[in-house]
Amino acid sequence: MKKVLTITLATMLLLLVFSCSSDDNDWTGEQFPTDFNNGTASSSASTAGDLDNLTIAIDTTALSETETVPSDDEDYIENNTFGNVIEIYYNGSSATVTGSVDGVTVSTSGAHVSVTSTVKGVCYSLSGTTTDGSFKIQSSAKKYEILMNGVNITNPTGAAINSQSGKRGYIVLADGTFNTLTDGTSYTIPDGEDMKGTMFSEGELLFSGSGKLRVYSNTKHGIVSDDYIMFRPNNNIYVKSTSGNGIKANDGILVKGGVINVETSATAAKGLNSEGYFQMDGGRVIAITTGDGEYDSDDKDAKGSAGVKCDSIFVMNGGDLYCKSTGTGGKGISTDQTLTVNDGTIKVITTGKTYTYGSVDAKPKGIKSDGDMTFNGGDIMVKCTGTDDGAEGIESKALMTINSGKIEVYAYDDALNSSSHMYIKGGYIYAFSVNNDGLDSNGNMYIQGGTTVAYGTSAPESGIDANEEEGYSVIVSGGTLAAVGGSTSYPSSSSTQPSIVYGGSVSSGTTVALNSGNTNILALKMGRAYNGSAVFFFTSPSLSKGNAYTIYTGATASGTDWHGLYTGATLSSTGNSAATISSLALPYSSTGQTQGAGGGNPGGGPGGR
């Protein structure tokens, strides 16, 4: 059995053994910005199913988090000892160094401090304030700790903290402290060195502790590692960048917990940018970008900002991830490979239009993956309001599979779009497109389970659209679906669960009910209006081949609904009989004004009256 430490014990060990906290922690510098503890809780303004009121804003409120520390993972400071302490106290234009360690050389120039080390177990404790200083690890042959013990560093000519060591760097935010790092408006970089942001490291950056950290970037990025970055429960970090990405890593970003807030305003900047993977297991991350798109002359392509961007895989296992992008071409979440959501909450808002440069462009998207996209759980809300073609809610450039979870999307263009097949196997899905299709698959559309409400706009757009022009189709074998649009794709002969396609004029707010005798199968309270007839696609496991069904309009329904869709509703009034199917056919029967609708069998399928 693996041995673990609880966070309570870990914290004690951190303070008593592994930490190099000093009693000489006088906070004599300027008061930490008072707005650090203020903010609007981005989740409180919206409720499940309420896309209209979805808001995202910076929220630094601490979370109540616990953590199990694996005893065999070197990335956790609790599994290391840093007992050799060097204290560095910044006081205006000078820095005082206390303590010495064999194998460590410390040099100072005013308040600029540089160290070289050939030994292990060294902790550098930083405190005090300077407006013209820095801390630099010129070299370190072994992993090290930096204890941020109430420090405020501004470096007018470069990074506030700069590690040229490729070894692990453990960044401990001492409990109860406020810490600020600010870079300069220009950088002076020695030959042969990298210095990519306000806090930069050639090696891993491993954050722990419950103190608060603010990072301001004026020239490059905020927090940068040429390796990977790990955040842990009880971290409280805010990054604001006006020039580059907020947080950037070459190999990966791992969020185990904590509160991470990032704001960027530079063109095509990312809140969190990983050239490797991005994985979130807990905590709360809020990323807000306001920069427009730009043309990348190296890649000869247009690029936009993004809340989270990774070049490898994206995995969400838990926590809350909120992304807002307001610039042209901006995205909430974007990954070059696969995207998998297993649990957690994702909320995304984009408001920008397409960024265009010559013949290339960057389109706004809520969530986008170039590889397969899989939802195994979680609670996802996406709102894309930019009035431009391409402003899609969730887009996969490959397969899209929904196994479970709750997904709610409002988008100007397609709400959900896949470049290949789309599978709906479970979960609750709401897809509303202002100007295109609710569900759009460029391969087959497989409806195998789940509860789905999808709205497309008027003809020729659809509530549900498969790529029939290329020989693909809708294949229904389970699930409950109500899809409405100006047209529809029709179920193919491969379907094993029957469906009903109905065309008629129904006003917004009117309830359409589907009954078998006196038993209600489903009822849909219309969530939008259509000029002329709308085409309804209904399917349910309660539908049976050969049975008779009646469609009513103007019904009064009660019960539990999903965006107006009731299953087995109680009808206090059925309203008016609009259409009857005497014997339901497989794969479907059509009735009403479906002539001219899109799909494989316009003008009515088998079993229509």
C-alpha positions in Angstrom: 0.0 0.0 0.0 1.3 3.4 -1.0 2.1 5.6 2.0 0.6 9.1 1.9 0.7 12.2 4.1 -2.4 14.3 4.7 -2.2 18.0 3.9 -2.4 18.8 7.7 0.8 16.8 8.3 2.3 18.1 5.1 1.8 21.6 6.2 3.4 20.9 9.6 6.3 19.3 8.0 6.6 22.2 5.6 6.8 24.7 8.4 8.9 22.7 10.8 11.3 20.8 8.6 11.3 21.6 5.0 10.5 25.3 5.0 13.2 27.9 5.7 10.7 30.4 7.2 12.4 33.2 9.2 11.1 35.1 12.2 12.7 38.2 10.6 9.7 38.7 8.3 9.1 42.4 8.7 6.8 43.7 5.9 8.2 47.2 5.7 7.5 47.8 2.0 4.4 49.3 0.4 1.1 47.7 1.4 0.1 44.8 -0.8 -2.7 45.9 -3.2 -6.0 45.9 -1.4 -7.9 44.6 -4.5 -6.1 41.3 -4.2 -8.7 40.0 -1.9 -11.6 41.4 -3.9 -13.3 40.0 -6.9 -16.5 38.8 -8.4 -17.2 35.1 -7.9 -17.5 34.0 -11.5 -19.7 31.1 -10.7 -22.2 32.8 -8.4 -23.8 34.8 -11.2 -24.9 31.8 -13.2 -26.9 28.7 -12.4 -27.2 25.4 -14.2 -29.0 25.9 -17.4 -28.8 29.7 -17.3 -26.5 30.8 -20.2 -28.1 34.2 -20.3 -26.6 35.2 -17.0 -23.2 33.5 -17.5 -20.4 35.9 -16.3 -16.7 35.4 -15.7 -14.6 37.8 -13.6 -11.4 37.6 -11.5 -12.0 35.9 -8.2 -9.2 35.6 -5.7 -11.4 34.1 -2.9 -9.5 31.2 -1.4 -10.9 27.7 -1.6 -11.1 25.2 1.2 -8.9 22.4 -0.1 -7.4 19.2 1.2 -4.6 17.2 -0.5 -3.1 13.8 -0.2 0.7 14.0 -0.8 2.2 10.9 -2.4 5.3 9.9 -0.5 7.2 8.8 -3.6 6.8 11.9 -5.8 9.9 14.1 -5.9 7.8 17.1 -7.2 6.3 17.6 -3.7 8.5 19.6 -1.4 7.4 17.5 1.6 9.5 14.7 0.1 12.6 16.8 0.2 14.7 18.6 2.8 16.1 22.1 2.4 17.8 22.8 5.7 20.6 25.1 4.5 19.1 28.6 4.7 20.2 31.8 3.2 18.0 34.8 4.0 17.8 37.8 1.6 16.1 40.9 2.9 15.4 43.7 0.4 15.4 47.2 1.7 15.0 49.8 -1.1 18.2 50.0 -3.1 20.1 47.4 -1.1 19.8 43.8 -0.1 21.1 42.2 3.1 22.2 38.5 3.0 22.2 36.5 6.2 23.7 33.0 6.5 26.3 31.1 4.5 26.4 27.6 3.1 29.5 25.8 1.9 29.3 25.5 -1.9 27.0 28.5 -2.3 28.4 31.9 -3.5 26.2 35.0 -3.1 27.0 38.3 -4.8 25.1 41.6 -4.6 25.0 44.8 -6.6 22.6 47.1 -4.9 19.4 45.1 -4.5 20.3 42.7 -7.3 21.3 39.4 -5.8 22.9 36.5 -7.7 23.8 33.0 -6.3 25.7 30.0 -7.6 25.4 26.6 -5.9 27.0 23.2 -6.1 25.3 21.6 -3.2 21.8 20.3 -2.4 19.3 21.2 0.3 19.6 25.0 -0.1 16.7 27.3 0.7 16.6 31.0 -0.3 14.2 33.0 1.8 13.2 36.3 0.2 11.5 39.2 2.1 11.3 43.0 2.0 10.8 45.5 -0.8 12.9 46.9 -3.7 12.0 48.9 -6.8 15.3 48.2 -8.4 16.4 44.7 -7.6 16.2 41.0 -8.5 17.0 37.5 -7.4 19.0 35.3 -9.8 20.1 31.8 -9.6 23.1 32.0 -11.9 23.6 28.2 -11.5 22.6 25.4 -9.2 23.8 21.9 -9.6 21.0 20.6 -7.4 17.3 21.3 -6.8 16.5 24.2 -4.5 13.8 26.1 -2.7 12.7 29.7 -2.9 10.7 30.8 0.0 8.6 33.9 -0.7 8.3 35.2 2.7 6.6 38.6 2.1 8.7 40.0 -0.7 8.0 42.8 -3.3 10.6 42.9 -6.1 10.5 45.2 -9.2 13.4 44.9 -11.7 13.3 47.8 -14.2 15.6 46.0 -16.6 14.5 42.4 -16.5 13.0 39.5 -14.5 12.3 39.8 -10.8 13.2 36.2 -10.3 15.5 34.5 -12.8 16.7 30.9 -12.5 19.3 29.7 -15.0 19.3 26.3 -13.4 17.6 23.4 -15.1 17.0 21.7 -11.7 13.7 21.6 -9.9 12.7 24.9 -8.3 10.3 24.7 -5.3 8.5 28.0 -4.9 6.9 28.1 -1.5 4.5 30.9 -0.7 4.8 31.3 3.0 1.5 31.2 4.8 -0.1 34.6 5.6 2.3 36.5 3.3 1.7 38.8 0.3 4.3 38.7 -2.4 4.7 40.8 -5.6 6.9 40.4 -8.6 7.2 43.0 -11.4 9.4 43.1 -14.4 10.8 46.1 -16.3 9.7 47.9 -19.4 12.9 46.6 -21.1 15.2 43.7 -20.6 19.0 43.6 -20.4 19.9 40.0 -21.1 23.4 38.6 -20.8 24.8 36.7 -23.7 23.8 33.0 -23.8 21.0 33.4 -21.3 17.2 33.2 -21.6 15.0 35.5 -19.6 11.4 35.1 -20.8 9.3 36.6 -18.1 8.9 38.2 -14.7 9.5 34.9 -13.0 11.6 32.6 -15.2 13.2 29.2 -14.7 15.1 26.9 -17.0 13.9 24.0 -14.8 10.6 23.0 -13.3 8.6 25.5 -11.2 6.8 23.7 -8.4 4.5 25.9 -6.3 3.2 25.2 -2.8 2.1 27.2 0.3 -1.0 29.3 0.9 0.6 32.8 0.7 -0.5 35.2 -2.0 1.5 36.0 -5.1 1.0 38.7 -7.7 3.0 38.8 -10.9 3.0 41.7 -13.3 4.5 41.4 -16.7 5.3 44.6 -18.8 7.7 43.2 -21.4 7.5 39.5 -21.7 5.5 36.7 -20.0 4.4 36.4 -16.4 5.5 33.0 -15.0 7.6 30.9 -17.3 9.3 27.5 -17.2 11.4 26.0 -19.9 10.3 22.7 -18.3 6.9 22.2 -16.6 4.9 24.0 -13.9 2.8 22.5 -11.1 0.3 24.4 -8.9 -1.0 22.9 -5.7 -4.0 23.3 -3.4 -4.1 26.5 -1.4 -1.9 28.5 -3.8 -3.3 31.9 -4.5 -1.7 33.5 -7.6 -2.6 36.4 -9.8 -0.8 37.2 -13.0 -1.4 40.3 -15.2 0.5 40.6 -18.5 0.3 43.4 -20.9 3.0 42.0 -23.2 2.8 38.3 -23.5 1.3 35.1 -22.0 0.3 35.0 -18.4 1.7 31.6 -17.5 3.9 29.7 -20.0 5.6 26.3 -19.9 7.5 24.3 -22.5 6.6 20.8 -21.3 3.4 21.1 -19.4 1.1 22.8 -16.9 -0.3 20.7 -14.1 -3.0 22.3 -11.8 -3.5 20.1 -8.8 -5.4 22.8 -7.0 -5.2 26.4 -5.8 -6.7 29.7 -7.0 -5.0 30.9 -10.2 -6.2 34.2 -11.9 -4.7 35.4 -15.1 -5.4 38.5 -17.2 -3.6 39.3 -20.5 -4.1 42.1 -22.9 -1.4 41.6 -25.5 -2.3 40.6 -29.1 -2.7 36.8 -29.5 -1.7 36.3 -25.9 -2.7 33.2 -23.9 -3.7 33.1 -20.3 -2.0 29.7 -19.7 0.1 28.4 -22.6 1.8 25.0 -22.6 3.8 23.8 -25.5 3.2 20.3 -24.0 0.2 19.1 -22.0 -2.3 20.9 -19.8 -3.9 18.9 -16.9 -6.2 20.2 -14.3 -7.2 18.0 -11.3 -8.7 20.6 -8.9 -8.7 24.2 -7.8 -10.0 27.2 -9.7 -8.4 28.8 -12.7 -9.8 32.0 -14.3 -8.2 33.3 -17.5 -9.3 36.5 -19.2 -7.8 37.7 -22.5 -8.6 40.9 -24.2 -6.0 41.0 -27.0 -7.0 40.8 -30.7 -5.6 38.4 -33.2 -2.4 38.9 -35.1 -0.5 37.5 -38.1 2.4 35.2 -37.3 5.0 35.7 -40.0 7.1 32.7 -38.9 4.1 30.2 -39.2 2.5 32.4 -41.9 -0.8 32.0 -40.1 -3.3 34.1 -38.2 -3.5 33.5 -34.4 -5.8 34.7 -31.7 -5.7 34.9 -27.9 -6.9 32.0 -25.7 -7.7 31.4 -22.1 -5.9 28.0 -22.2 -3.7 26.9 -25.1 -1.7 23.7 -25.2 0.2 22.0 -28.1 -0.3 18.5 -26.7 -3.2 16.9 -24.8 -5.7 18.7 -22.6 -7.2 16.7 -19.7 -9.7 18.0 -17.1 -10.2 15.8 -14.1 -11.7 18.2 -11.6 -11.8 21.8 -10.4 -13.2 24.9 -12.0 -11.8 26.4 -15.2 -13.3 29.7 -16.4 -12.1 31.4 -19.6 -13.2 34.6 -21.2 -11.8 36.1 -24.5 -13.0 39.3 -25.9 -10.6 40.0 -28.8 -10.9 39.1 -32.5 -10.1 35.4 -33.1 -10.1 34.7 -29.4 -10.8 31.2 -28.0 -11.6 29.9 -24.5 -9.7 26.6 -24.7 -7.6 25.4 -27.6 -5.5 22.3 -28.0 -3.5 20.9 -30.9 -4.2 17.3 -29.9 -6.9 15.5 -27.9 -9.2 17.1 -25.4 -10.7 15.0 -22.6 -13.0 16.1 -19.8 -13.6 13.6 -17.1 -15.0 15.9 -14.4 -15.0 19.4 -13.1 -16.6 22.7 -14.3 -15.7 24.6 -17.4 -17.2 28.0 -18.3 -16.3 29.9 -21.4 -17.3 33.2 -22.9 -16.0 34.6 -26.2 -17.3 37.8 -27.7 -14.9 38.6 -30.6 -15.3 38.2 -34.3 -12.9 36.6 -36.8 -9.4 38.0 -37.2 -8.4 38.2 -40.8 -5.1 38.9 -42.4 -5.0 38.5 -46.2 -6.1 35.0 -47.0 -5.7 33.5 -43.5 -7.8 34.0 -40.4 -8.3 33.1 -36.8 -11.9 32.3 -35.8 -13.3 32.6 -32.4 -14.2 29.4 -30.7 -15.4 28.4 -27.2 -13.6 25.1 -26.9 -11.5 23.7 -29.8 -9.4 20.6 -30.3 -7.5 19.5 -33.4 -7.7 15.9 -32.2 -10.5 13.8 -30.8 -12.7 15.4 -28.1 -14.2 13.3 -25.4 -16.6 14.2 -22.5 -16.8 11.6 -19.8 -18.4 13.9 -17.2 -18.2 17.5 -16.0 -20.4 20.6 -16.2 -19.7 22.7 -19.2 -21.2 26.1 -20.3 -20.1 27.9 -23.4 -21.3 31.2 -24.8 -19.9 32.6 -28.1 -21.6 35.8 -29.0 -19.4 37.2 -31.8 -21.7 37.8 -34.8 -19.4 36.1 -37.3 -19.3 32.8 -39.2 -16.9 30.5 -37.4 -17.9 31.6 -33.9 -18.6 28.1 -32.8 -19.2 26.9 -29.3 -17.4 23.5 -29.2 -15.5 22.2 -32.2 -13.5 19.1 -32.7 -11.4 18.7 -35.8 -11.7 15.0 -35.4 -14.2 12.8 -33.5 -16.5 14.1 -30.8 -17.8 11.7 -28.2 -20.1 12.7 -25.3 -20.4 9.8 -22.8 -21.7 11.7 -19.8 -21.8 15.1 -18.2 -23.7 18.3 -18.8 -23.0 20.5 -21.8 -24.8 23.8 -22.5 -23.8 25.9 -25.5 -25.0 29.1 -27.1 -23.2 30.2 -30.2 -23.6 32.4 -33.2 -22.3 29.7 -35.6 -22.6 25.9 -34.9 -23.1 25.1 -31.2 -21.4 21.7 -31.5 -19.4 20.8 -34.5 -17.2 17.8 -35.4 -15.1 17.4 -38.5 -15.6 13.7 -38.3 -18.2 11.5 -36.6 -20.1 12.7 -33.5 -21.3 10.3 -30.8 -23.9 11.2 -28.2 -23.9 8.3 -25.8 -25.1 9.9 -22.6 -25.2 13.1 -20.6 -27.3 16.2 -21.0 -26.7 18.4 -24.0 -28.2 21.8 -24.9 -27.1 23.3 -28.2 -28.4 26.7 -29.4 -27.1 28.2 -32.6 -28.1 31.8 -33.5 -27.2 31.5 -37.2 -26.3 27.9 -38.1 -26.8 24.3 -36.8 -27.3 23.1 -33.3 -25.5 19.8 -33.8 -23.3 19.6 -36.9 -21.3 16.5 -37.8 -19.2 16.3 -40.9 -19.3 12.5 -40.5 -22.1 10.3 -39.1 -24.2 11.6 -36.2 -24.7 8.8 -33.7 -27.5 9.3 -31.2 -27.0 6.4 -28.7 -28.1 7.8 -25.4 -28.4 11.0 -23.3 -30.9 13.8 -23.3 -30.4 16.4 -25.9 -32.1 19.7 -26.9 -30.7 21.3 -30.1 -31.8 24.5 -31.9 -30.6 25.5 -35.3 -31.8 28.6 -37.2 -34.2 28.8 -40.2 -33.8 26.8 -43.4 -31.5 25.6 -44.7 -29.9 25.2 -41.2 -30.9 22.4 -38.9 -31.2 21.4 -35.3 -29.3 18.2 -36.2 -27.2 18.0 -39.3 -25.1 15.1 -40.6 -22.9 15.3 -43.7 -25.3 13.6 -46.1 -23.7 15.3 -49.1 -20.7 13.1 -48.4 -22.7 10.0 -47.8 -23.0 10.2 -44.0 -26.2 10.1 -41.9 -27.9 10.2 -38.6 -28.0 6.8 -36.9 -30.3 6.5 -33.8 -30.0 3.6 -31.4 -31.0 5.3 -28.1 -31.4 8.5 -26.1 -33.9 11.3 -26.0 -33.6 14.1 -28.5 -35.6 17.1 -29.5 -33.9 19.0 -32.3 -35.5 22.0 -34.1 -34.5 24.0 -37.1 -35.5 25.3 -40.5 -34.6 21.8 -41.8 -33.2 18.5 -40.5 -31.1 15.5 -41.3 -33.1 12.3 -41.2 -32.4 9.0 -39.5 -30.8 6.3 -41.8 -31.9 2.7 -42.2 -29.1 1.7 -39.8 -31.1 3.2 -36.9 -32.6 0.8 -34.4 -34.7 3.3 -32.4 -37.6 5.0 -34.3 -37.9 8.7 -34.6 -40.5 11.3 -35.6 -40.0 14.3 -37.9 -42.7 16.9 -37.7 -43.0 20.2 -39.5 -45.3 23.0 -38.3 -45.5 26.6 -37.2 -45.0 27.0 -33.4 -44.4 30.2 -31.5 -41.6 30.7 -29.0 -42.9 29.7 -25.5 -45.4 27.3 -27.0 -45.2 23.7 -25.7 -45.2 20.8 -28.3 -46.3 17.5 -26.8 -45.8 14.0 -28.2 -48.3 11.4 -26.8 -49.1 7.8 -27.1 -52.8 7.8 -26.3 -53.0 9.6 -22.9 -49.4 8.9 -22.1 -46.9 11.6 -22.7 -43.6 10.6 -24.3 -42.0 14.0 -24.3 -42.9 17.7 -24.4 -40.8 20.6 -25.5 -41.4 24.2 -24.5 -40.1 26.2 -27.5 -37.0 28.2 -26.8 -37.0 30.3 -29.9 -39.3 31.6 -32.7 -39.1 30.7 -36.4 -40.5 32.5 -39.4 -42.9 30.0 -41.0 -42.6 26.3 -40.3 -40.0 24.7 -38.1 -38.9 21.1 -38.4 -38.8 19.0 -35.3 -36.8 15.8 -34.9 -38.0 13.7 -31.9 -36.6 10.4 -30.7 -37.0 8.5 -27.4 -36.5 5.0 -26.0 -40.3 5.1 -25.3 -41.1 5.2 -29.0 -42.1 1.8 -30.5 -42.4 0.7 -34.1 -46.1 0.2 -35.1 -47.6 2.3 -32.4 -49.8 5.4 -32.9 -48.7 8.8 -31.8 -50.3 12.3 -31.7 -48.5 15.6 -31.7 -50.1 18.5 -29.9 -49.3 22.2 -29.8 -50.2 24.6 -27.1 -50.0 22.0 -24.4 -49.4 22.8 -20.7 -46.8 20.6 -19.2 -45.2 20.2 -15.8 -42.4 18.1 -14.3 -38.6 18.2 -14.5 -37.3 19.7 -17.7 -33.9 20.1 -19.4 -34.0 23.4 -21.2 -37.8 23.0 -21.8 -37.7 19.3 -22.7 -39.8 17.1 -20.4 -39.9 13.4 -20.5 -43.1 11.7 -19.3 -44.6 15.2 -18.5 -47.8 15.7 -16.7 -50.1 17.5 -19.1 -52.9 19.6 -17.6 -53.9 20.4 -21.1 -52.9 18.8 -24.4 -53.8 21.9 -26.4 -54.5 21.3 -30.1 -53.9 18.1 -32.1 -51.5 19.0 -34.9 -50.6 15.7 -36.4 -51.1 12.0 -36.0 -49.0 9.0 -36.9 -51.1 5.9 -37.2 -48.2 3.4 -37.2 -44.7 4.5 -36.5 -42.1 3.2 -38.9 -38.5 2.4 -38.5 -36.2 4.3 -38.9 -38.7 7.2 -38.8 -42.1 8.6 -39.7 -42.6 12.2 -40.9 -45.7 14.3 -40.7 -46.7 17.9 -41.1 -45.0 20.5 -43.3 -41.6 18.9 -43.8 -41.5 19.3 -47.5 -38.4 21.1 -48.7 -36.6 20.4 -45.5 -32.9 19.4 -45.7 -31.6 15.9 -45.1 -31.7 12.6 -46.8 -35.4 12.2 -47.3 -37.1 15.6 -47.8 -40.8 15.7 -48.2 -41.6 12.9 -45.7 -40.2 9.5 -44.8 -41.8 6.1 -44.4 -45.0 6.1 -42.3 -46.0 9.7 -42.8 -49.7 10.4 -43.2 
